[in-house]
């Protein structure tokens, strides 16, 4: 090693004692003052915080940083792409925005040199205290009058036949007086029931409990969609709470048994630009790569059609089925039609699949 480099390492040991001890014998061309920085406890309200990571070029040739990637959009880095000569210093400034974050956070910054010959990983740590939020911020959806909710959608995901699942949604009275509550719904058509408070005290949070109990039978498959409207002091809802569940087989205890596996090719069809009003068709292949018959429990069509496929149909292991999907292009030029085919099967790995179709009028 050249004397100038030895002298530089001695200087580095004074400036960056920990790094010199840990990295002087490594082949890394750049040595950082520190690879980790802890901002400690910070307030979300205070906004962006920064830290400068200083480094030295301990190699015998100029080194240029060509790119820096971050693990999150809340983190950015600023650096120079000019070569750093041997024995010279450089720096990377890292910016972290705590907006919409909370608690102990770890973010990474990866640094790459020319031709990606070398990279280093920097880490920043912060414990973020979020901005205190009031009832209206925590419950942004207005239902009726002063009654608000944290969400206007309640998605249950998969609910097996014979099972009962319950979820809750906030009902908040952001007003200064007691509010009486009445509820209207689409009823028990899909096995949905609810329990709601009769009244809510001012600036209080209550819960509406929503339950799906799915019976067993061939008619109880596919997507269940319900709605609930809240009446506050006689005022109708400005928007409903939309509820959905995906009704499937009960797969408990079947993990070790033979299973079907559905394969769709393609699962997305884009007809591109077509003449207005044209009925567009394409052949789709559905195969079963599993070890048990694949049975179609429910077929739901939205703005499209399918031939060659029906509820109760089965595809044996190793076999496949050709079906035809079709959709009509819009009657107005420049508009787009998007259709979906929802297939509910006895494939335990993914019992509901969506096949999407799209066409635009030219």
C-alpha positions in Angstrom: 0.0 0.0 0.0 1.3 3.4 -0.9 2.6 5.7 2.0 -0.1 8.2 1.2 -2.8 5.6 1.7 -1.2 4.5 5.0 -1.1 8.1 6.1 -4.8 8.5 5.1 -5.8 5.4 7.0 -4.1 6.9 10.1 -6.1 10.1 9.5 -9.2 8.0 9.1 -8.5 6.3 12.4 -8.5 9.7 14.0 -11.6 11.0 12.3 -13.6 7.7 12.1 -12.1 5.4 14.8 -14.8 2.8 14.8 -15.0 2.5 11.0 -11.2 2.3 10.7 -10.9 -0.5 13.2 -13.8 -2.5 11.6 -13.1 -1.8 7.9 -9.3 -1.1 7.4 -8.7 -4.7 6.4 -11.8 -5.1 4.2 -11.9 -4.7 0.4 -14.6 -2.0 0.5 -13.5 1.0 -1.5 -15.6 3.4 0.6 -15.6 3.5 4.4 -18.5 5.3 6.1 -18.2 7.2 9.3 -21.2 5.2 10.5 -23.6 2.9 8.6 -26.5 3.5 11.0 -28.1 6.6 12.4 -30.8 6.7 15.1 -32.9 9.9 15.1 -34.3 8.8 18.4 -37.8 9.9 19.2 -39.3 12.4 16.8 -42.6 14.1 16.3 -44.6 13.6 13.1 -45.6 17.2 13.3 -42.0 18.4 13.1 -41.7 17.1 9.6 -38.6 15.9 7.7 -35.4 15.1 9.5 -32.0 14.7 7.9 -28.6 13.1 8.5 -25.4 13.3 6.6 -23.5 10.0 6.1 -19.8 10.9 5.5 -17.5 8.5 3.8 -13.9 8.2 2.6 -12.4 6.6 -0.5 -9.7 4.2 0.8 -9.1 2.6 -2.6 -6.4 3.5 -5.1 -8.7 4.7 -7.8 -11.5 7.3 -8.1 -14.9 6.0 -7.0 -18.2 7.3 -8.3 -21.6 6.7 -6.6 -24.0 6.1 -9.4 -27.3 5.4 -7.6 -28.9 5.2 -4.2 -32.1 3.3 -3.6 -34.4 3.5 -0.5 -36.7 1.0 1.1 -39.6 3.4 1.4 -41.0 6.5 -0.3 -40.7 8.3 3.0 -36.9 8.2 2.6 -34.9 10.1 0.0 -31.2 10.7 -0.5 -29.1 13.4 -2.1 -25.5 12.7 -3.3 -23.0 13.9 -5.9 -22.2 11.7 -8.9 -18.8 13.3 -9.3 -15.9 10.8 -8.7 -14.3 10.8 -5.3 -10.5 10.7 -5.6 -8.4 8.3 -3.5 -8.0 9.7 0.0 -10.9 12.1 -0.4 -14.2 12.4 1.5 -17.8 12.5 0.3 -21.2 12.5 1.8 -24.8 11.3 1.3 -27.6 13.3 2.8 -30.6 11.2 3.8 -34.1 12.7 4.3 -36.8 11.0 6.3 -40.4 12.1 6.4 -42.4 10.8 9.4 -45.7 11.8 7.8 -48.4 9.1 8.3 -46.0 6.8 10.3 -46.0 5.7 13.9 -43.8 3.9 16.3 -40.3 2.4 15.9 -39.3 2.4 12.2 -36.3 1.1 10.3 -35.5 2.3 6.8 -32.6 1.3 4.5 -30.6 3.1 1.9 -28.5 1.1 -0.5 -25.5 2.8 -2.2 -24.1 1.6 -5.5 -20.8 2.5 -7.2 -19.8 2.3 -10.9 -21.1 -0.8 -12.7 -22.6 -1.9 -9.4 -19.1 -3.2 -8.5 -19.8 -2.4 -4.8 -22.6 -1.4 -2.6 -23.2 -0.5 1.0 -26.3 -0.5 3.1 -27.1 2.4 5.4 -29.8 2.3 8.0 -31.8 5.0 9.7 -34.0 4.4 12.8 -36.7 6.6 14.3 -39.4 6.4 16.9 -42.2 8.5 15.5 -44.9 10.1 17.8 -47.9 10.7 15.5 -49.9 13.9 15.4 -52.9 13.5 17.8 -56.0 13.0 15.9 -59.6 14.0 16.8 -62.8 12.0 16.2 -63.3 13.5 12.8 -59.8 12.7 11.6 -60.0 9.2 12.9 -63.4 8.7 11.4 -63.4 10.6 8.0 -66.6 9.1 6.5 -69.8 10.9 7.2 -72.8 8.6 7.4 -75.6 10.8 8.6 -75.7 14.2 10.4 -73.0 14.1 13.0 -72.5 10.3 12.8 -69.3 9.3 11.2 -67.3 6.0 10.7 -63.7 4.9 10.4 -64.5 3.0 7.2 -67.5 2.7 4.8 -66.4 -0.7 3.6 -66.4 -3.9 5.7 -64.7 -6.7 3.8 -64.8 -10.2 5.4 -62.7 -12.0 2.9 -63.2 -15.7 2.8 -66.0 -17.1 4.9 -66.4 -20.9 4.8 -69.8 -22.6 4.6 -71.1 -23.5 8.1 -69.0 -20.8 9.7 -69.9 -17.5 11.5 -67.6 -14.5 11.4 -68.2 -11.1 13.1 -66.5 -7.7 12.4 -67.1 -4.3 13.9 -67.3 -0.8 12.4 -67.0 2.4 14.4 -70.1 4.7 14.8 -69.0 8.1 16.1 -71.1 11.0 17.2 -69.0 14.1 16.5 -71.7 16.4 17.7 -72.6 18.1 21.0 -75.9 16.3 21.7 -77.1 12.7 22.0 -78.1 11.1 18.6 -80.6 8.4 18.1 -79.7 5.6 15.6 -81.8 3.5 13.3 -80.5 1.1 10.8 -81.8 -0.1 7.4 -80.1 -2.9 5.5 -80.4 -5.3 2.6 -81.6 -7.9 5.0 -80.5 -11.4 5.7 -80.4 -12.5 2.0 -76.7 -13.6 2.2 -76.7 -14.6 5.9 -75.7 -11.1 7.2 -77.0 -9.8 10.5 -76.1 -6.8 12.6 -76.4 -5.2 16.1 -76.3 -1.4 16.4 -76.7 1.0 19.3 -80.0 2.8 19.7 -78.3 6.0 20.5 -74.8 7.5 20.8 -73.7 10.1 23.4 -72.0 13.3 22.2 -68.3 12.9 21.2 -68.5 9.2 21.9 -67.6 6.1 19.9 -69.9 3.1 19.6 -69.7 -0.1 17.5 -71.9 -1.7 15.0 -71.4 -5.4 15.0 -71.8 -7.2 11.6 -72.0 -11.0 11.3 -72.1 -13.4 8.4 -73.4 -16.9 9.1 -73.0 -18.9 5.9 -75.3 -21.9 5.5 -74.2 -25.0 3.7 -75.5 -25.8 0.2 -74.7 -25.3 -3.5 -76.5 -22.0 -3.5 -74.3 -20.5 -0.8 -71.1 -19.9 -2.8 -69.5 -16.8 -4.4 -69.6 -13.1 -3.4 -72.1 -11.8 -0.9 -72.7 -8.1 -1.1 -74.8 -6.2 1.4 -75.3 -2.6 2.5 -76.3 -0.9 5.8 -77.7 2.7 6.0 -77.5 4.6 9.2 -80.4 7.0 10.2 -79.3 9.6 12.7 -82.1 11.6 14.4 -84.3 10.7 11.4 -81.8 11.9 8.8 -81.0 9.4 6.1 -77.5 8.2 5.3 -75.3 10.3 2.9 -73.5 7.0 2.1 -74.0 3.4 3.1 -71.6 0.9 4.7 -70.8 -1.6 2.0 -70.3 -5.2 3.2 -68.9 -8.1 1.3 -67.8 -11.7 1.9 -66.5 -14.5 -0.3 -68.4 -17.7 0.4 -66.3 -20.8 -0.1 -65.9 -24.4 1.0 -64.8 -25.3 4.5 -61.2 -26.5 3.9 -60.4 -27.3 7.5 -58.7 -30.6 8.0 -58.1 -31.1 4.2 -54.5 -30.0 4.1 -53.1 -33.5 3.8 -55.7 -34.6 1.3 -55.5 -34.5 -2.6 -56.3 -31.0 -3.8 -57.2 -29.4 -7.2 -55.2 -26.5 -8.5 -56.7 -24.1 -11.1 -54.7 -22.6 -13.8 -56.1 -19.9 -16.1 -54.3 -18.7 -19.3 -54.6 -15.9 -19.8 -56.3 -14.4 -16.7 -56.4 -10.9 -18.2 -57.7 -10.2 -21.8 -57.3 -6.7 -23.3 -58.9 -6.5 -26.8 -57.4 -3.0 -27.3 -59.2 -0.6 -29.5 -62.2 -2.0 -31.4 -65.1 -0.7 -33.5 -68.0 0.7 -31.4 -70.5 -1.9 -30.5 -68.4 -4.9 -31.6 -68.8 -8.2 -29.7 -65.2 -9.3 -28.9 -64.4 -12.9 -28.2 -61.4 -14.9 -27.1 -60.7 -18.5 -26.1 -59.4 -19.1 -22.6 -57.8 -22.2 -21.2 -58.6 -23.4 -17.7 -56.6 -26.3 -16.4 -56.3 -28.5 -13.3 -52.7 -29.2 -12.3 -53.8 -30.7 -9.0 -54.6 -34.2 -7.9 -58.4 -33.9 -7.4 -61.3 -32.9 -9.6 -61.6 -29.1 -9.9 -65.3 -28.2 -9.3 -66.8 -24.8 -10.2 -69.1 -23.8 -7.3 -70.2 -20.3 -8.6 -69.7 -18.2 -11.7 -70.4 -14.5 -11.5 -70.4 -12.3 -14.6 -70.0 -8.5 -14.6 -70.4 -6.8 -17.9 -69.2 -9.8 -20.0 -70.3 -13.3 -20.8 -68.8 -16.8 -21.0 -69.6 -20.0 -22.9 -68.5 -23.5 -22.2 -68.5 -23.1 -18.5 -71.3 -23.7 -15.9 -71.7 -24.2 -12.2 -71.1 -27.8 -11.1 -68.8 -28.5 -14.0 -65.6 -30.4 -13.1 -62.2 -30.7 -14.6 -60.2 -33.8 -13.8 -56.6 -33.7 -12.7 -54.2 -33.1 -15.6 -57.0 -32.0 -17.9 -58.0 -28.6 -19.3 -61.1 -26.9 -20.6 -61.4 -24.3 -23.4 -64.0 -21.6 -22.8 -64.9 -18.5 -24.7 -65.2 -15.1 -23.0 -66.8 -12.1 -24.7 -67.4 -8.4 -24.1 -69.0 -5.7 -26.2 -67.1 -2.5 -27.0 -68.8 0.8 -25.9 -71.1 2.6 -28.2 -69.1 5.8 -27.8 -65.7 6.3 -29.2 -62.9 6.6 -26.7 -64.8 4.9 -23.8 -63.7 1.6 -22.2 -65.7 -1.4 -21.0 -64.2 -3.5 -18.2 -65.7 -6.9 -17.3 -65.0 -9.5 -14.7 -65.6 -13.2 -14.3 -65.5 -14.4 -10.7 -64.9 -18.1 -10.4 -65.4 -19.9 -7.1 -64.0 -23.4 -7.0 -62.8 -26.1 -4.5 -59.2 -25.0 -5.0 -58.2 -24.5 -1.4 -55.1 -22.4 -2.3 -57.2 -19.8 -4.0 -60.9 -20.6 -4.0 -62.0 -17.4 -5.8 -60.3 -16.2 -9.0 -61.1 -13.2 -11.1 -60.7 -13.2 -14.9 -60.6 -9.6 -16.2 -61.6 -8.4 -19.7 -61.3 -5.0 -21.3 -62.0 -3.3 -24.6 -61.9 0.3 -25.8 -63.9 1.8 -28.7 -62.0 3.5 -31.4 
